[in-house]
Amino acid sequence: MKDSRIETLAKNLINYSIKLQKGEKVLIENFGLQRELVVALVKEAYKAGGYPFVSLKDHQVDRALMMGGIQEQYEMMANFEADVMGKMDAYIGLRSGHNINEFADIPDDKMKLQGQTIGQKVHRDIRVPKTRWVVLRYPTSSMAQLAKMSTEQFEDFYFNVCNLDYSKMDKAMDALVELMNKTDKVRLTGNDTDLTFSIKDIPAIKCSGQMNIPDGEVYTAPVRDSVNGKISYNTPSPYNGFTFENVQLTFKDGKIVEATANNTERINKIFDTDEGARYIGEFAIGVNPFIQHPMQDILFDEKIDGSFHFTPGQAYDDAYNENNSNIHWDMVMIQRPEYGGGEIYFDDVLIRKNGRFVIPELEPLNPENLK
């Protein structure tokens, strides 16, 4: 795809998202062998005075490696990749592919092996806390199919979302961050959903194009043992090559005590990965005005206008609630009227109804004000 919008995206990623400086090193890791944006990123990195390094990967190759992988091998691979990542100042992860279910038949123990070695040592221990990083998708025909769009229509949608004025969004988020940092009790309501928890003294973090593209969320985490009630997610949720639907979770004192879905046995195996998998590591509010409907890609779906996500598993270091896990599973509920509606209350005050913010200081985050 030859498109001037690719050059604009590359400039934004290098100069806004990771703010690459002269003499700094950036690792550009491309899953899917989509070269147009990689080439543009390399050129922009040189323009900024930086030094780009490129790693080209492929999901089919990764599947073949994981199917036969052993502990010793993956520890060596993790050491190799950690040595490279440890020398970087910044990281751009470009994801694309033609089959979201490429990993569907990989045994659970093999998936865990990859997460417990490369996932932990490279990404959670080095990339996330020690580099400036951003992760994004690249448009493919399979993504257009998931979004129920033509290829051209999806490309237009993609660049509207990814080349949004994130600096404007960044300023508008300040009021929500301030309010969340003053809030103790949160209540979420909707169809078959009534959930309460505390976010007291856990920082709120704005995401406005510095770590994910597309972006558009403010996240924190619940006090680990404070979650009580029931939630019924209304968007499909792919995980490890299987798409879960009609997920319902019941909580008591922070813990998932009941989980059902279109494959109840499979989802409970995931929540039995470790102790922290049955506790929540993130609560986030989505505000991207151009993302209106789910497309089974979490980098897009978690930013949907009028949504929130409530995430079993690992908490982020900058909004840490002491929950640790090898999983971090963002699952989304949309509260706009066409998805059943719903409300968000902070300390018993209604702050968002049916996907729209209803208090003056948060109205700049409504979609018409961010486009």
Phi, psi and chi 1 to 4 in degrees:
 res  aa     phi    psi   chi1   chi2   chi3   chi4
   1 MET       -  115.1  178.6  174.4   57.0      -
   2 LYS   -96.5  119.9  -58.8  -65.9 -176.1 -178.1
   3 ASP  -159.1  129.2 -163.7  -45.2      -      -
   4 SER   -62.5  -22.1   62.6      -      -      -
   5 ARG   -66.5  -23.7  -64.4  173.3  -64.2 -176.1
   6 ILE   -65.0  -42.0  -65.4  174.9      -      -
   7 GLU   -64.1  -40.1  -63.7  177.3   -2.2      -
   8 THR   -62.4  -43.5  -60.4      -      -      -
   9 LEU   -62.5  -43.3  179.0   56.6      -      -
  10 ALA   -61.5  -42.2      -      -      -      -
  11 LYS   -61.2  -43.7  -70.3  177.3 -177.3  177.6
  12 ASN   -64.0  -41.2  -68.7  -18.6      -      -
  13 LEU   -64.8  -44.7  -68.5  168.8      -      -
  14 ILE   -73.7  -43.6  -67.4  -66.6      -      -
  15 ASN   -95.0  -26.3  -61.2  -57.6      -      -
  16 TYR  -105.2  -50.5  175.4   77.1      -      -
  17 SER   -69.3  -53.2  -63.2      -      -      -
  18 ILE  -104.6   -9.8   63.9  168.1      -      -
  19 LYS    49.4   54.1  -63.2  179.5  174.8   61.3
  20 LEU   -63.5  131.3 -168.2   67.9      -      -
  21 GLN  -109.3  164.4  -57.3  -62.0  -51.7      -
  22 LYS   -58.1  130.9 -175.7  176.5 -179.5  179.0
  23 GLY    85.9   -3.7      -      -      -      -
  24 GLU   -86.6  154.4  -69.5 -173.0  -34.4      -
  25 LYS  -106.8  135.8  -60.7  177.3  -72.3  -64.0
  26 VAL  -127.8  131.0   55.5      -      -      -
  27 LEU   -94.2  121.2  175.7   62.4      -      -
  28 ILE  -103.6  109.9  -58.1  165.6      -      -
  29 GLU  -108.8  118.3 -168.4  172.5   58.0      -
  30 ASN  -115.1  110.9  179.1   18.5      -      -
  31 PHE   -92.8  116.9  -70.8   83.2      -      -
  32 GLY   117.9   -6.7      -      -      -      -
  33 LEU    58.7   37.0  -53.9 -178.0      -      -
  34 GLN   -91.4  104.4  -58.8  -66.7  -25.0      -
  35 ARG   -88.2  -21.1  -66.6 -176.3  176.7   87.8
  36 GLU   -58.5  -48.5  -64.3   91.9  -17.4      -
  37 LEU   -70.7  -34.7 -178.3   53.8      -      -
  38 VAL   -60.0  -46.3  174.8      -      -      -
  39 VAL   -60.4  -44.1  170.5      -      -      -
  40 ALA   -63.7  -38.3      -      -      -      -
  41 LEU   -66.0  -41.4  -73.5  166.9      -      -
  42 VAL   -59.3  -45.6  167.7      -      -      -
  43 LYS   -63.2  -42.4  -68.1  178.6  178.5  178.4
  44 GLU   -67.9  -35.0  -73.8  -61.3  -35.1      -
  45 ALA   -63.0  -42.5      -      -      -      -
  46 TYR   -64.6  -39.5  -79.4  135.3      -      -
  47 LYS   -60.5  -33.8  -73.3 -179.6 -175.9  178.1
  48 ALA   -80.1   -3.7      -      -      -      -
  49 GLY    86.1   12.0      -      -      -      -
  50 GLY   -94.9  179.8      -      -      -      -
  51 TYR  -121.8  106.0  -57.5  111.3      -      -
  52 PRO   -82.5  140.2   28.7  -32.8      -      -
  53 PHE  -123.1  140.4  -64.9   78.9      -      -
  54 VAL  -124.9  133.1  175.6      -      -      -
  55 SER  -123.2  119.4  173.8      -      -      -
  56 LEU  -102.1  125.1  -58.6  179.2      -      -
  57 LYS  -129.2  169.6  -63.1 -170.2  174.5 -174.9
  58 ASP  -146.9  135.1 -178.5   82.1      -      -
  59 HIS   -65.8  -34.6  -70.3  -56.4      -      -
  60 GLN   -67.0  -38.0  -71.6 -177.9  -47.0      -
  61 VAL   -65.9  -43.6  174.0      -      -      -
  62 ASP   -60.5  -39.7  -83.2   -5.1      -      -
  63 ARG   -60.5  -46.2  176.3 -173.9  173.4  -82.8
  64 ALA   -60.6  -40.0      -      -      -      -
  65 LEU   -64.5  -45.3  -76.2  168.3      -      -
  66 MET   -68.4  -34.5  -79.8 -170.4  -82.5      -
  67 MET   -60.9  -32.9  -69.9  -64.7  -83.4      -
  68 GLY  -112.2    3.4      -      -      -      -
  69 GLY   -67.3  150.3      -      -      -      -
  70 ILE  -124.7  165.3   62.7  171.9      -      -
  71 GLN   -55.8  -51.1 -177.1   77.0   31.1      -
  72 GLU   -60.2  -42.6 -178.4 -179.3    8.8      -
  73 GLN   -60.9  -47.4  171.0 -164.6    5.4      -
  74 TYR   -71.1  -28.8  -95.0   81.8      -      -
  75 GLU   -65.9  -39.4  -72.4  176.3   -5.1      -
  76 MET   -65.9  -41.8  -69.1  177.7   64.8      -
  77 MET   -62.6  -40.7  -69.5  167.5   65.4      -
  78 ALA   -64.3  -41.3      -      -      -      -
  79 ASN   -62.3  -42.0  -71.5  -23.0      -      -
  80 PHE   -61.9  -49.5  171.2   78.2      -      -
  81 GLU   -71.9  -32.0  -65.6 -162.8   21.5      -
  82 ALA   -66.4  -35.8      -      -      -      -
  83 ASP   -62.8  -40.3 -178.3   64.0      -      -
  84 VAL   -69.1  -49.5  174.1      -      -      -
  85 MET   -60.9  -35.1 -169.0   71.3   74.5      -
  86 GLY   -65.9  -16.1      -      -      -      -
  87 LYS   -96.0   -3.0  -66.7 -179.8  172.2   66.1
  88 MET   -92.7  149.3  -63.8  -65.3  127.7      -
  89 ASP   -94.3  -24.9  -59.1  -68.9      -      -
  90 ALA  -149.4  163.6      -      -      -      -
  91 TYR  -146.4  134.7  169.9   88.1      -      -
  92 ILE  -122.7  118.7  -62.9  175.6      -      -
  93 GLY  -105.0  112.6      -      -      -      -
  94 LEU  -105.0  115.7  174.4   58.5      -      -
  95 ARG  -110.6  134.9  -46.2  -73.8 -164.1 -109.1
  96 SER  -158.1  165.0   63.3      -      -      -
  97 GLY   176.9  165.9      -      -      -      -
  98 HIS  -105.4    0.1  -61.5  -69.3      -      -
  99 ASN  -150.6  107.0 -177.8    2.2      -      -
 100 ILE   -68.5  -13.9   66.4  165.2      -      -
 101 ASN  -102.6   23.5  -62.4  -43.6      -      -
 102 GLU   -59.1  -29.8 -166.5   64.3   58.9      -
 103 PHE   -99.4   14.5  -64.1  161.5      -      -
 104 ALA   -61.2  -33.2      -      -      -      -
 105 ASP  -102.9   12.4   57.9  -12.5      -      -
 106 ILE   -77.7  126.8  -62.2  176.1      -      -
 107 PRO   -58.1  149.6  -24.0   34.1      -      -
 108 ASP   -56.7  -39.8  -70.5  -16.4      -      -
 109 ASP   -66.1  -31.2   61.3  -31.8      -      -
 110 LYS   -72.4  -39.2  -61.8  -64.1 -173.9 -177.9
 111 MET   -63.8  -41.1  -70.1  -61.5  -57.3      -
 112 LYS   -63.6  -37.7  -71.6 -179.7 -175.6  178.0
 113 LEU   -60.5  -43.9  178.1   60.6      -      -
 114 GLN   -64.6  -42.8 -163.1  -89.0   -8.6      -
 115 GLY   -67.6  -35.6      -      -      -      -
 116 GLN   -81.1  -11.9  -68.2  169.1   -6.4      -
 117 THR  -110.8  -80.8   53.3      -      -      -
 118 ILE   -62.4  -45.1  -65.6  173.6      -      -
 119 GLY   -58.7  -44.0      -      -      -      -
 120 GLN   -76.6  -55.0 -178.2   65.0   48.9      -
 121 LYS   -72.8  -34.3 -169.8  166.1 -172.6  176.0
 122 VAL   -90.8  -52.2  179.8      -      -      -
 123 HIS   -90.2  -49.8  -63.2  -73.9      -      -
 124 ARG   -75.5  -33.5  -71.5 -170.1  -73.7  -87.2
 125 ASP   -87.5  -27.2  -70.7   -8.2      -      -
 126 ILE  -119.8  -60.7  -60.0  175.6      -      -
 127 ARG   -58.7  -52.7  172.2  173.7   68.3   84.7
 128 VAL   -65.3  -49.3  172.7      -      -      -
 129 PRO   -84.6  -17.4   29.9  -34.1      -      -
 130 LYS  -121.7   -0.6  -62.4  179.9 -179.5  179.7
 131 THR  -128.9  162.3   73.1      -      -      -
 132 ARG   -87.4  123.1  -60.7 -170.6  -55.2  -80.3
 133 TRP  -136.3  154.9   57.2  -88.4      -      -
 134 VAL  -146.7  141.1   61.8      -      -      -
 135 VAL  -123.7  139.5  176.2      -      -      -
 136 LEU  -151.0  162.8   69.7  155.8      -      -
 137 ARG   -94.1  166.6  -62.0  -71.9 -168.8  -97.6
 138 TYR  -127.1  137.5 -168.3   81.1      -      -
 139 PRO   -67.8  132.9   22.8  -32.6      -      -
 140 THR  -134.5  168.1   63.2      -      -      -
 141 SER   -63.6  -32.2   56.1      -      -      -
 142 SER   -68.1  -35.8   65.5      -      -      -
 143 MET   -66.3  -38.4  -68.1  174.3   69.7      -
 144 ALA   -61.7  -39.3      -      -      -      -
 145 GLN   -63.5  -44.8  -72.8  176.8  -37.2      -
 146 LEU   -62.5  -35.1  -71.0  169.8      -      -
 147 ALA   -83.2   -2.1      -      -      -      -
 148 LYS    58.9   45.1  -63.3  179.5  174.0   59.4
 149 MET  -128.8  159.9  -61.4 -179.0 -172.8      -
 150 SER   -68.8  162.7   69.1      -      -      -
 151 THR   -61.0  -45.6  -57.7      -      -      -
 152 GLU   -65.4  -42.3 -177.8  177.9   -5.9      -
 153 GLN   -61.2  -41.2 -178.7 -173.8   16.6      -
 154 PHE   -68.5  -38.1 -177.4   76.8      -      -
 155 GLU   -61.3  -41.9  -72.1  174.7    1.9      -
 156 ASP   -62.3  -44.8  -69.5  -19.7      -      -
 157 PHE   -59.0  -46.8  159.1   75.5      -      -
 158 TYR   -57.8  -49.0  174.6   87.0      -      -
 159 PHE   -74.2  -29.2  -74.6  109.3      -      -
 160 ASN   -60.4  -43.1  -79.5  -23.9      -      -
 161 VAL   -69.3  -47.3  167.9      -      -      -
 162 CYS   -80.4  -25.7  -67.0      -      -      -
 163 ASN  -103.1   20.1  -72.5  -26.8      -      -
 164 LEU   -55.5  154.0  177.9   70.6      -      -
 165 ASP   -76.2   87.9 -176.0   -7.9      -      -
 166 TYR   -72.3  -21.2  -76.4  107.3      -      -
 167 SER   -67.4  -34.6   61.5      -      -      -
 168 LYS   -66.2  -44.5  179.8  179.7  180.0 -179.4
 169 MET   -60.9  -39.2  176.0 -174.1  -74.4      -
 170 ASP   -57.4  -45.3 -175.6   83.1      -      -
 171 LYS   -67.4  -40.0  -66.4  176.5 -176.9  176.7
 172 ALA   -65.7  -24.7      -      -      -      -
 173 MET   -75.9  -16.7  -74.5  176.5  166.4      -
 174 ASP   -58.1  -39.6  -73.3  -22.1      -      -
 175 ALA   -66.3  -38.3      -      -      -      -
 176 LEU   -67.9  -40.9 -179.9   55.9      -      -
 177 VAL   -59.3  -46.5  169.9      -      -      -
 178 GLU   -60.8  -43.2 -178.8 -180.0   -2.5      -
 179 LEU   -67.1  -43.3 -179.2   58.9      -      -
 180 MET   -63.1  -36.1  -69.2  173.3   74.6      -
 181 ASN   -69.5  -16.5  -77.2  -26.4      -      -
 182 LYS   -98.6   -5.5  -64.3 -171.4  -65.3 -173.6
 183 THR   -90.6  142.6  -65.3      -      -      -
 184 ASP  -102.7  -69.5  176.8    0.4      -      -
 185 LYS   -94.5  132.5 -179.3 -176.8  175.5 -177.2
 186 VAL  -116.3  139.3  176.9      -      -      -
 187 ARG  -128.6  131.8 -176.4 -176.4  178.0 -161.3
 188 LEU  -116.8  130.2  -50.6  174.3      -      -
 189 THR  -130.7  158.7   65.9      -      -      -
 190 GLY   169.3 -166.3      -      -      -      -
 191 ASN   -60.2  121.6  -74.8  -18.1      -      -
 192 ASP    52.0   32.9  -66.9  -39.6      -      -
 193 THR  -137.3  126.0  -63.9      -      -      -
 194 ASP  -155.0  104.6 -164.1  -18.7      -      -
 195 LEU  -130.9  135.8 -157.0   63.1      -      -
 196 THR  -128.2  148.1   60.4      -      -      -
 197 PHE  -167.3  169.9   53.3   92.3      -      -
 198 SER  -108.9  144.0  172.8      -      -      -
 199 ILE  -120.6   20.1   56.8  172.0      -      -
 200 LYS   -59.5  128.7 -174.7  176.8 -178.4  179.8
 201 ASP    68.2   13.0  -62.9  -30.5      -      -
 202 ILE  -107.0  122.7  -61.6  178.6      -      -
 203 PRO   -61.1  147.6  -21.3   32.2      -      -
 204 ALA   -97.7  134.6      -      -      -      -
 205 ILE  -121.8  128.0  -51.6  -62.3      -      -
 206 LYS   -89.5  141.8   59.6 -177.7  177.3 -179.7
 207 CYS  -121.5  105.3  -61.7      -      -      -
 208 SER  -134.1   47.5   51.4      -      -      -
 209 GLY    99.4    2.3      -      -      -      -
 210 GLN   -89.5  -25.0  -72.0   92.4   -5.9      -
 211 MET  -121.7  -31.2  -69.9 -177.0  -72.5      -
 212 ASN  -128.1  143.7  -75.0  167.3      -      -
 213 ILE  -129.7  120.8  -65.7  -69.7      -      -
 214 PRO   -69.8  163.7   28.6  -36.3      -      -
 215 ASP  -134.6 -179.6 -142.9  -17.2      -      -
 216 GLY   133.9   63.9      -      -      -      -
 217 GLU  -153.5  156.4   66.0  173.6  -83.8      -
 218 VAL  -122.8  125.0  176.9      -      -      -
 219 TYR  -122.2  157.4   71.6   83.8      -      -
 220 THR  -149.4 -154.3 -177.5      -      -      -
 221 ALA  -147.9  149.5      -      -      -      -
 222 PRO   -74.3  150.9   27.0  -32.5      -      -
 223 VAL   -54.9  128.9  174.1      -      -      -
 224 ARG   -53.0  -42.8 -172.0  176.3 -174.2  -92.6
 225 ASP   -97.9   13.0  -61.1  -30.4      -      -
 226 SER   -95.9   -7.4   70.0      -      -      -
 227 VAL   -80.3  127.5 -175.1      -      -      -
 228 ASN  -142.5  143.4  -75.9  -75.2      -      -
 229 GLY   120.1 -157.3      -      -      -      -
 230 LYS  -135.2  143.7  178.8 -179.2  178.9 -179.1
 231 ILE  -133.0  139.7 -177.1  169.8      -      -
 232 SER  -121.6  103.7  -61.6      -      -      -
 233 TYR   -70.4  141.5  -62.4   95.6      -      -
 234 ASN  -117.4   22.4   58.0    7.6      -      -
 235 THR  -127.7  145.8   67.1      -      -      -
 236 PRO   -60.9  147.2  -19.3   31.5      -      -
 237 SER  -135.6   95.5 -171.9      -      -      -
 238 PRO   -69.4  140.3  -16.2   29.6      -      -
 239 TYR  -153.5  122.6 -166.3   85.5      -      -
 240 ASN    51.8   42.2  -73.1   -6.9      -      -
 241 GLY    85.4    5.5      -      -      -      -
 242 PHE  -128.1  137.3 -179.1   84.9      -      -
 243 THR   -97.9  115.1  -61.3      -      -      -
 244 PHE   -88.5  140.4  -69.3   88.9      -      -
 245 GLU  -133.7  159.8  -63.2 -179.0   -3.5      -
 246 ASN    54.1   43.4  -56.7  -43.5      -      -
 247 VAL   -76.9  127.0  175.2      -      -      -
 248 GLN  -125.9  129.8  -67.3 -172.3  -24.0      -
 249 LEU  -123.6  137.4  -54.7  179.6      -      -
 250 THR  -115.2  133.2  -58.9      -      -      -
 251 PHE  -116.8  144.1  -66.3   84.1      -      -
 252 LYS  -138.0  119.3 -178.8  174.2  174.8   56.5
 253 ASP    51.6   43.7  -61.6  -28.7      -      -
 254 GLY    94.0  -21.4      -      -      -      -
 255 LYS   -99.1  140.7 -174.4  176.5 -177.9  178.5
 256 ILE   -71.9  110.0  -61.7  170.0      -      -
 257 VAL  -100.6  -13.4  -65.4      -      -      -
 258 GLU  -150.4  134.1 -176.8  178.4   -2.9      -
 259 ALA  -138.0  127.1      -      -      -      -
 260 THR  -129.9  155.2   61.6      -      -      -
 261 ALA  -166.4 -172.5      -      -      -      -
 262 ASN   -67.0  -14.5   56.6  -27.7      -      -
 263 ASN  -140.2   85.5 -169.2  -34.4      -      -
 264 THR   -64.7  -39.8  -65.4      -      -      -
 265 GLU   -62.7  -43.5 -179.6 -179.9    0.2      -
 266 ARG   -67.1  -41.0 -174.0  165.1 -174.2  157.8
 267 ILE   -68.7  -34.4 -159.5  170.1      -      -
 268 ASN   -70.6  -29.8  -82.2  -78.5      -      -
 269 LYS   -62.9  -39.2  -77.1 -175.4  178.5  179.2
 270 ILE   -64.0  -44.4  -64.8  171.1      -      -
 271 PHE   -71.0  -12.4  -68.4  141.1      -      -
 272 ASP   -95.0    9.6  -70.8  -22.7      -      -
 273 THR   -54.4  -43.8  -62.2      -      -      -
 274 ASP  -163.9  176.9   48.7   42.0      -      -
 275 GLU   -61.0  -41.4 -178.9 -176.6   -1.3      -
 276 GLY   -70.8  -14.9      -      -      -      -
 277 ALA   -67.8  -20.0      -      -      -      -
 278 ARG   -96.6   10.6  -74.0 -170.9  177.1  -93.1
 279 TYR  -120.7  162.9  -70.5   82.1      -      -
 280 ILE   -96.3  133.2  -65.4  -63.5      -      -
 281 GLY  -107.2   -8.4      -      -      -      -
 282 GLU  -157.7  140.7  179.8 -171.1    3.7      -
 283 PHE  -128.4  126.3  161.8   59.8      -      -
 284 ALA  -141.5  148.6      -      -      -      -
 285 ILE  -110.8  124.7  -63.2  173.8      -      -
 286 GLY   -93.0  141.0      -      -      -      -
 287 VAL  -141.1   12.7  -61.5      -      -      -
 288 ASN   -71.7  120.1 -167.2  -59.3      -      -
 289 PRO   -70.1  -20.8   28.1  -36.2      -      -
 290 PHE   -90.8  -11.2  -73.0  107.9      -      -
 291 ILE  -103.5  107.6  -50.8  177.9      -      -
 292 GLN  -109.6  -24.5  -65.8  -68.6  -54.7      -
 293 HIS  -138.0  150.5  -54.2  -71.3      -      -
 294 PRO   -71.1  148.6   23.5  -31.4      -      -
 295 MET  -137.3   22.1   49.4  175.4  -74.8      -
 296 GLN    59.1   35.8  -63.6 -174.0   43.1      -
 297 ASP  -136.5  110.4 -173.0  -44.3      -      -
 298 ILE   -65.0  -28.8 -164.4   57.4      -      -
 299 LEU   -62.3  -28.2  -85.1 -176.3      -      -
 300 PHE   -89.9  -49.2  -73.8   78.2      -      -
 301 ASP   -63.3  -34.5  -68.4   -3.3      -      -
 302 GLU   -71.9   -9.9   67.8  179.4   -1.8      -
 303 LYS  -103.1    4.2  -42.4  -56.4 -169.4  -41.2
 304 ILE   -54.7  134.4  -69.8  171.9      -      -
 305 ASP   -55.8  128.0  167.7   44.7      -      -
 306 GLY    80.2   19.2      -      -      -      -
 307 SER  -114.4  170.7   74.5      -      -      -
 308 PHE  -141.3  158.5   67.9   84.1      -      -
 309 HIS  -125.4  147.8   51.0  -79.5      -      -
 310 PHE  -132.1  111.3 -155.4   59.5      -      -
 311 THR  -112.6  109.3  -55.0      -      -      -
 312 PRO   -66.4  139.1  -20.2   33.0      -      -
 313 GLY   114.9 -151.5      -      -      -      -
 314 GLN   -59.5  134.9  179.7   66.4   41.0      -
 315 ALA   -88.3  151.9      -      -      -      -
 316 TYR   -76.7  149.8  -70.8  117.8      -      -
 317 ASP   -61.7  -33.8  -71.7  -15.4      -      -
 318 ASP   -86.2   -3.4   51.8    5.1      -      -
 319 ALA  -140.2   59.4      -      -      -      -
 320 TYR   -87.3  127.3 -171.4   55.1      -      -
 321 ASN  -114.7   18.7   69.4  -11.2      -      -
 322 GLU    73.6   13.9  -59.2 -176.8   -3.1      -
 323 ASN   -94.8  128.9 -164.6   49.6      -      -
 324 ASN  -124.3  139.9  -62.2  -57.8      -      -
 325 SER  -164.4  159.8  175.0      -      -      -
 326 ASN   -84.8   -3.1  -78.3  -53.3      -      -
 327 ILE  -114.1  155.3   79.7  165.2      -      -
 328 HIS  -148.2  100.9  178.7   93.3      -      -
 329 TRP  -117.8  100.6 -172.7   -0.9      -      -
 330 ASP   -76.3  115.9  -66.1  -48.0      -      -
 331 MET  -119.3  138.9  -69.5 -168.1  -81.5      -
 332 VAL  -114.3  139.4  177.7      -      -      -
 333 MET  -123.0  127.4 -177.6  174.0 -179.3      -
 334 ILE   -97.7  133.4  -53.6  170.9      -      -
 335 GLN  -111.9   12.3  -66.5 -177.9  -55.2      -
 336 ARG   -71.4  157.6  -59.3 -159.7  -44.3  -86.9
 337 PRO   -55.5  -39.4  -27.5   35.4      -      -
 338 GLU   -68.6  -11.7   62.1  -93.8   40.3      -
 339 TYR  -108.8   13.6  -73.6   92.1      -      -
 340 GLY   107.2   -8.2      -      -      -      -
 341 GLY    74.7 -173.8      -      -      -      -
 342 GLY   152.0  168.5      -      -      -      -
 343 GLU  -132.7  153.2  -64.2   80.6   31.9      -
 344 ILE  -123.0  126.9  -61.7  177.4      -      -
 345 TYR  -115.6  135.6  -62.4   85.6      -      -
 346 PHE  -112.8  117.8  -74.6  175.0      -      -
 347 ASP    49.5   47.9  -70.0  -32.9      -      -
 348 ASP    68.8   10.0  -61.3  -40.9      -      -
 349 VAL  -104.7  127.4  175.0      -      -      -
 350 LEU   -69.7  121.3  179.6   66.4      -      -
 351 ILE  -112.4  -23.3   64.3  109.2      -      -
 352 ARG  -144.7  132.8 -162.3  178.2   76.4  176.6
 353 LYS  -129.6  127.7 -178.9  177.6  177.8   63.3
 354 ASN    50.9   38.8  -66.2  -22.8      -      -
 355 GLY    87.2   -2.9      -      -      -      -
 356 ARG  -115.6  135.9  -69.5 -171.9   59.1   84.6
 357 PHE   -71.7  136.5  -67.3   99.8      -      -
 358 VAL  -118.9    4.9  -64.9      -      -      -
 359 ILE  -110.5  142.9   58.6  175.6      -      -
 360 PRO   -53.8  -41.9  -26.7   35.0      -      -
 361 GLU   -67.8  -17.4   61.0  -95.8   39.5      -
 362 LEU  -103.3   -5.8  -60.9 -174.8      -      -
 363 GLU   -61.2  -27.9  -72.1  178.9   -6.1      -
 364 PRO   -60.2  -13.8  -29.0   38.0      -      -
 365 LEU   -90.9   -3.0  -73.9  170.6      -      -
 366 ASN   -70.0  150.7  -75.9  -32.6      -      -
 367 PRO   -57.8  -38.4   16.2  -29.7      -      -
 368 GLU   -64.2  -21.1   66.4  -85.5   13.9      -
 369 ASN   -92.3   -6.7  -60.8  -40.3      -      -
 370 LEU  -107.7  -13.9  -69.9  177.4      -      -
 371 LYS   -76.4      -  -69.2 -177.4  177.4  179.5
